Amino acid sequence: MMSIGEVAAELGVATSTLRYYESEGLIPIAVRHSGRRVYMRSDIEVIKIVLSGRSVGLSIQQMRTLKPSWIKRSKSRQPMKALLEELLSETDQKIKRLVAQRNALKEALGCECRRAKDCAITSSK
């Protein structure tokens, strides 16, 4: 058994993160020992799964959707694969928007106009 502080330190997260995931139903409710939250090794494995999913951008709701498959240790990767493909597509779209934004900023930095109405950048948008 490990205290919430020990688990948080081992995994590099705040204790509030663990309490939040617990309140959202993503991780098991910690056993209380002398009034303090303690986690079993199996709980820590579930926490690692949640942290891993969150680190690649899965939302709390998406993690909830996947929870039955990781609890049952499902051999099917299809639910996870489908969500990851969706997330990859969304990420690619974000990258395209960010590249366009970066290019616009670079163009704006090179602008020598003194007034917005004289500027080809602002008047072409």
N, C-alpha and C positions, 0 to 999 in steps of 0.2 A: 504494500500500500504506500502511496505517495500523497503528500498534502498537495493542495491546489497550488501553493507557492512553488513547491518542488517541481511539479509537472510544468508549470508555466516557465520556470527557469530552464528546465531541460529542453523544452520545445521552442523557447525564444519568443513567447507571447505574454501578454499581460494577463493577470488573473481575471480581469474584467472580461477579456475575450472568452475565456473558458466559461464564466458564468453566463455570458450572453449566448453562447452556443448551447449551453444547457437549457436556458430559458426558451430557446427556439426549438428545442427537441432534437437537435442534431447529434448531441452526445448524451450518454447516459447520465441520469441524475446521480450525482456523487453520493456515496455512502457517507454518513456523518459519524465521526469518531470524536468523542468528547466535544461535540458541537462544531467540529471543523470538517470541511469537505476533504475527503480522501478518495483517490482513484486507484482502481486495480490496474494491473498491466494490460488486461483486455480493453479497459476503458481508454487507455493511452493509445492503443492501436487505432481505435475508432477516431480519437481526436486527431491523430496523424492523417487519417484519410480525409477528414474534414479540412484540415489545414492545407493539405495537398490540393484538394479541389478548389479551395478559395484562392490559392496561390496562382492557379491558372485562369482565374477569373469567373469561376462558377458562382452564381448568386446563392443566397440562402435558400430561395425557393427551388432552384435547380438541385441543390444538395439534398433538400427534402425529397425531391422526386427520385433521386438515386438511392436514398437511404435503404429502402427495402432490399435492393440488390446486394449492397455491401453487408447488411446484417445477415442475410441468408447465405452470404458468400456464393452468390450466383456465379455460375461459370460463364453465363452469357455476358459478353461485353457490349451488346447492342445498345442498351440504354445509355451507357457512358459514351460509347462511340458516337451516337447520334447527337448528344449534347455537345461533345467536343467539336464535332463537325460544324454545328450551328455556331458555337463560340468562335471557331476559327474563321468562319465567314464574316461574322460581326467584326472581328479583329481586323481582317483584311479591309473592310469598309472604313473602319476608323483610321487605319493607316493611310488610305487614299485621301481621306479628308484632311488628315494632319499634314501630309505632303503638300497638298494644295494650299493649306494655310501657311506652311513654311515658305513656299514659293511666293505667295502674296506678300508675306512679311519682308522677304528679301527684296522684292521689287519695290515695296514701299520705302525701305531703307535707302534705296538708290535714287529715290525721287528728289529732284532739286526744286520743285515748285514751291512757291511761297503761299499760294492760296489754293484751297481745295477745288474751287471752280475751274482753275487752270490746269489741274492735274488729270492726266489721262487715266491714272489708276482709279481715282475716286469717281470720275465722271463716266467710266466705262462699266461700272458695276450696277 
